[in-house]
Amino acid sequence: MVDIADPRGFKSKRELQREVEAEPEPALPVFETEPVFDESEARACIIIIDNIPRVDAKKLEKLVSALRKKVFSYGGKLAIKELEIPMVDGLTAGYAVVEYESREHATIALEKLQGFKLDDKHTFVVNSMLDYERLEGISDRYVEPSEDEIRANMPPGMGENLKWWSYDGLGRDQFLIKYGDTISVKWNDSMQAPQTVFERQGWSRPSAARMYRGYPEVEWSPRGSYLAVFTDFAADFAGAVELWGSERNVCIRRFEHPNVVTMLFSPNEKYLITFAPNESKDPNVQGAVFWDVTTGRKLASEPDSSVSFVFSADDRFVCCPTTDGVYVYDMAALDLKKPKKIVIRDIGFFSMSPSAPILAAWVPEIGQSPARIVLVDIETQTDIRQKNLVCVVDDGTPLMKVMMFWQKSGDFLCVRVNRTTKAGKTIFANLELFRLRERDVPVETLRLDERVMHVAWEPVGRRLAVVHSATATSTTPDVSLYLMAPAKVELIKTLESKKTNALFWAPRGKFLIIAGTQPLTGRIEFWNVNDMKMMATDEHFQMNYIEWDPTGRYVATAACRNQVEHGFKIFSFDGRLLHEENRDAFHLLRWRPRPLSILTADQTKEIHRSLPVKSQEYDKIDYLRAQELDGETRSRRRALYAQFTQMHGEWAAHRERIAAERIARFGPGKSRIVTEEREVEVLLEEVIIHEE
């Protein structure tokens, strides 16, 4: 019999049908709870990016591909789930909706793409979908919030009055001192000792790097709004700069920067640069970090901390020197990789005008090319003026280095240049004086056949003071005053043989201090330049710091970080000593700067016109206050005298009580003190020396 069974195990359709019917039905998965779709989490993964280029349908695919791969995915690091760019009237709507795979990726994209500059015309503005929902939920009807709601929703520091001290009814100014580990802010008062506003110990924690370089541990901001304190090696961070302010003295901002040693404010306090050592220029180390002071946002960072950044007077630009010119960065859209470049070959150094976006650069002699001074408008990048010089000596020493001195108002610039004769035997000084406010910026050359040690402009005015001597080591140089008259420079007067090495003009001019700071004797002369009269003279041994207060009514001298003399003195503008204080381990003194005046020119004129009448009112207020303070002093003295009288009476009663007890114990005229008499024999030896 032939076996016709299929060796491969073939089964008929009927057999397969019976097997399927016999198998049990598979059990369906059982969920304990149904999965819930989290709409809020899904919306948190979506961001809307505005200011996308507007293109037609032909270029849409290319735009989407470029944005997806190179921008929105942040170089492939972020996973994009969906990207949509709507079309309106045949063009893209100018925004894109991007959904990421996770909320974390959307958060990173929101941070990285905010303010991203695609090109010169397109800078991204990014918002989360949750922000749009929140805005949609706002009622069209305005409801005035309560004060508690306003304070609760304000960013840190926004509810504080950062100019509170400038509203002082007595018109006083504040100053800062640091001694030991104590930082103290005080009111200056001509009628009594300085009054402490607040004081704190261990406020700043100085790092070894800052102490080694001699950087201050605390500084005022340029307009006095903030007190910047360096804090290092705390438990939760390696270094930071904290900005304190308001009448309550609270921390307004904290900028964390590991190993930070110094900082630079912009003139109007909009920006801050913090610096940390990075000698190796490690790209992973933040050597210089740019911050927005108002928001606390980090703007950019640079590994090289040795770069010298300089802000323009209006905070719009920041500049730094390079080997072939000056890089200029626009702070409104800061990008350290795309600077504007002012080409000045072989630049030595530069400085900025204190009142305008003007840069003054020094270029030394190289080969047959003469040295030159170049003035450039950094906004238009055009040369304003050039001055060529030959036979220039610049070896980098303090008296031989080329130096620039700007007048505070920006009207004049003085460049001190040391030059030699063609034979090279005689060294003399030239003062190149630029008139910035006049057409074509004329330049006068003032030649002095001596060494120039110091130059000081009158902050508001046209006068210039110069310290000069025949030798570089002279301790009694001459002081000459010049006037920038129309089309010429006039000598006002020369004061001979002054023990000085520094000059200090009052903020509004007229008054000048001629001082001999360390290593000189510390002699101080107070001059009225209008009358060319010395008002007073004084001394402060080992003095190494002098500063006028912002109003020009007072001046402080200080002996800081010395081994013998420690402390400060405060004088009136005419040289009367008002206060003197000695402190061990005295580190620094700084007057608190005042904000810029908001008065118009007409308002200022009106104040000057009414000043004679107002002065009588102020004199009356001062007289009444002096009487009040004298009354308080007399009251304190009477209280002390009453306390002394009471103590004297108590001691007299105690003495009488003790005397009565002695009489009761030993009898009248007796005492328990026994006197013992002894006889002592004294032997004297007399030695007579005969001279031959």
Stockholm file with secondary structure:
# STOCKHOLM 1.0

chainA/1-692         MVDIADPRGFKSKRELQREVEAEPEPALPVFETEPVFDESEARACIIIIDNIPRVDAKKLEKLVSALRKKVFSYGGKLAIKELEIPMVDGLTAGYAVVEYESREHATIALEKLQGFKLDDKHTFVVNSMLDYERLEGISDRYVEPSEDEIRANMPPGMGENLKWWSYDGLGRDQFLIKYGDTISVKWNDSMQAPQTVFERQGWSRPSAARMYRGYPEVEWSPRGSYLAVFTDFAADFAGAVELWGSERNVCIRRFEHPNVVTMLFSPNEKYLITFAPNESKDPNVQGAVFWDVTTGRKLASEPDSSVSFVFSADDRFVCCPTTDGVYVYDMAALDLKKPKKIVIRDIGFFSMSPSAPILAAWVPEIGQSPARIVLVDIETQTDIRQKNLVCVVDDGTPLMKVMMFWQKSGDFLCVRVNRTTKAGKTIFANLELFRLRERDVPVETLRLDERVMHVAWEPVGRRLAVVHSATATSTTPDVSLYLMAPAKVELIKTLESKKTNALFWAPRGKFLIIAGTQPLTGRIEFWNVNDMKMMATDEHFQMNYIEWDPTGRYVATAACRNQVEHGFKIFSFDGRLLHEENRDAFHLLRWRPRPLSILTADQTKEIHRSLPVKSQEYDKIDYLRAQELDGETRSRRRALYAQFTQMHGEWAAHRERIAAERIARFGPGKSRIVTEEREVEVLLEEVIIHEE
#=GR chainA/1-692 SS CCCCCCTTCCCCHHHHHHHHHHSCCCCCCCCSSCCCCCHHHHHHTEEEEECCCCCBHHHHHHHHHHIIIIIITTTTTSCEEEEECCEETTEECSEEEEEESSHHHHHHHHHHHTTCEEETTEECEEEEHHHHHHHHTSCSSCCCCCHHHHHHHSCTTTTSCTTGGGGCTTCCCEEEEEETTEEEEEECCTTSSCEEEEEEESCCCCCHHHHHHTCCSEEECTTSSCEEEEEESCSSCSEEEEEEETTTTEEEEEEECTTCCEEEECTTSSEEEEECCCTTCCTTSCSEEEEETTTCCEEEEESCTTCCCEECTTSSEEEEEETTEEEEEEGGGCCTTSCEEEECTTCCEEEECSSSSEEEEEECCBTTBCEEEEEEETTTTEEEEEEEECSEECCSSTTTSCEEEECTTSSEEEEEEEEECTTSCCEEEEEEEEETTSTTCCEEEEEESSEEEEEEECSSSSEEEEEEESSTTCSSCEEEEEEEETTEEEEEEEECSCCCSEEEECTTSSEEEEECCTTSCCEEEEEETTTTEEEEEEECTTCCEEEECTTSSEEEEEECSCSSCCEEEEEETTSCEEEEEECTTEEEEEECCCCCCCCCHHHHHHHHHTHHHHHHHHHHHHHHHHHHHHHHHHHHHHHHHHHHHHHHHHHHHHHHHHHHHHHHHHCTTCCSCCCCCCCCCCCCCCCCCCCC
#=GC SS_cons         CCCCCCTTCCCCHHHHHHHHHHSCCCCCCCCSSCCCCCHHHHHHTEEEEECCCCCBHHHHHHHHHHIIIIIITTTTTSCEEEEECCEETTEECSEEEEEESSHHHHHHHHHHHTTCEEETTEECEEEEHHHHHHHHTSCSSCCCCCHHHHHHHSCTTTTSCTTGGGGCTTCCCEEEEEETTEEEEEECCTTSSCEEEEEEESCCCCCHHHHHHTCCSEEECTTSSCEEEEEESCSSCSEEEEEEETTTTEEEEEEECTTCCEEEECTTSSEEEEECCCTTCCTTSCSEEEEETTTCCEEEEESCTTCCCEECTTSSEEEEEETTEEEEEEGGGCCTTSCEEEECTTCCEEEECSSSSEEEEEECCBTTBCEEEEEEETTTTEEEEEEEECSEECCSSTTTSCEEEECTTSSEEEEEEEEECTTSCCEEEEEEEEETTSTTCCEEEEEESSEEEEEEECSSSSEEEEEEESSTTCSSCEEEEEEEETTEEEEEEEECSCCCSEEEECTTSSEEEEECCTTSCCEEEEEETTTTEEEEEEECTTCCEEEECTTSSEEEEEECSCSSCCEEEEEETTSCEEEEEECTTEEEEEECCCCCCCCCHHHHHHHHHTHHHHHHHHHHHHHHHHHHHHHHHHHHHHHHHHHHHHHHHHHHHHHHHHHHHHHHHHCTTCCSCCCCCCCCCCCCCCCCCCCC
//
